[in-house]
């Protein structure tokens, strides 16, 4: 009921108070929405970072498995090379097949023929002979290999100083 001076009675709600309460509730809800939105964005970013890291780890794992596998077959390739060197006429088809397979695997020999310049990043010197300033490969004892552009095994060589 309303009194004669238009003052609300106890039974009538105070609209200003209700409006303030609703505004406060809306502000609280907006703050909660903002907080949840920020949490969602952080979670999405964390998930994207996790996915990128997982993909990078899988690629790295795949590369390390390939390198390990190729490293394991290098002694077999050395044996085949020695057999071909001992019987070149008989095993020339095997030599061609080995060369094709190595090209398909992106596996190439490090240049280490006699007279090539010695490079400590590509060659492992077993012995050094001579007194000169220029170091060159005198003899290759074990072939070295590049795999996909990286040195997978250095060539073992005798070095001559000229």
QUIPE-V374674 format. One line per field, one symbol per residue. phi: phi as a letter, one per 20 degrees, with the letter a starting at -180 (. if undefined). psi: psi as a letter, one per 30 degrees, with the letter a starting at -180 (. if undefined). A space follows every 10 residues. Layout:
phi: ???
psi: ???
//
This chain:
phi: .dffelefef eefeffffff ffffffffff ffffffffff ffffffffff ffffffffff ffffffffff ffegfffgff ffffffcfff dfffffffff ffffemdcff fbfgnfffcf fdcdeeccco cfeedcfebe ebfdceclnd febfeecedd ed
psi: lklfggkklf fkljeeeeee eeeeeeeeee eeeeeeeeee eeeeeeeeee eeeeeeeeee eeeeeeeeee effeeeeeee eeeeeeieee geeeeeeeee eeeefhjlkk jhlkfkkkjf ffkjkelkkl gafkklkekk ekklkkjhfk jfklkklkkk k.
//
